[in-house]
């Protein structure tokens, strides 16, 4: 009885394996239009609606289980996107900085030609530090020093106008005192309509460094809002000017006749955007022939 | 309906629904890029519960159904599932393992036979498939998933076929424990 059972089991097993192999061989060697393929297509036709119904019925369960995988995938994707975002942000910032620096450098080089500064040697320097409190002391540190030919008293320009002068210089860095510093005084010339070129002295007003005053003007100075004020460049003990002549300093913003009458002063705003500079140029040599360049005070 | 038809009918329903659920839902859920394959677990569980012959026949039928439904080469999955069902059944008949984690090991082995065997068969049939570490990792994940789900599938299969089995292994073991040996009716030498 047991032997018969074993024989039956083995026979069934062999039969199943043989049938599988026959199916495999027949199916593999058949063309797509053959009977086995036709049967397979028929089974798929029958099963399709059942599968579709089952798929719809089981969707909630599928979604529930899929939620775990989706959550893990979403977290991974989130981390990747965050890294991508940070990289793009860095690229964007780098691009913006480059654009900004490019514009400033272009302005610097244009300025040389516009104001007759081609005869001067210039050192383009990057600003590497600023004074924290610009109400009293308005200075900046640049990355060029005596090794680049920078000396104390040399004029510093940027952004279409005067910035200040070098107050200290070491081997690789220098400190620039801005025209908005309370210690700063610049000999200036007002380019008014009468073309008389009244001479004055530019100083920052107390409490608002970006509001510059042109003092010691003649009482009969004829000036109006919008007129330009440039460096005088004259050698005169009363108006010490280490700056070459005709560098724009500012534009007249306020003319009060009473103030002009009593205090001999008008208000101007600096042309150079002193709070948003990244680069400056230092005029490192005297022009050929010396011209009317003033002595360093 | 006679009692002898109980088991085949239940197994047919189990195989049909199992493959449909596999295709319609389980295959669409992936864990680390791999989806659980219920079919080898079902076949192994049937083999463990019903024996080698029902296991092999169930494996052949489920394999054929899978090949038909998934438009695969007919006979490939049947061949693999025959091996799985028969081997699981023989394990039950020869060792009668009582440990509760046996289905886990059997499920893992069944999944391994299924995935590795399928890849080998495809290779033998000349279907080019990239063999890489990624494939190996996927096979390992599939085996782990199979081991993880083996117990619930085994419990489900046992629930479905309970009452239709000619000889419940648990009942047989309990009887062996209380009587000091297998029942004379169960001894192979005396026939069943």
Interface residues (C-beta under 8 A of the other chain):
Chain A: X1 X2 X5 X8 X9 X12 X13 X16 X17 X19 X20 X21 X22 X23 X24 X25 X26 X27 X28 X36 X39 X40 X43 X44 X47 X50 X51 X54 X55 X57 X58 X59 X61 X62 X65 X66 X68 X69
Chain B: X20 X21 X23 X24 X25 X28 X29 X30 X31 X52 X53 X56 X57 X60 X63 X64 X67 X68 X69 X71 X73 X74 X75 X76 X78 X79 X82 X86 X125 X188 X189 X190 X191 X192
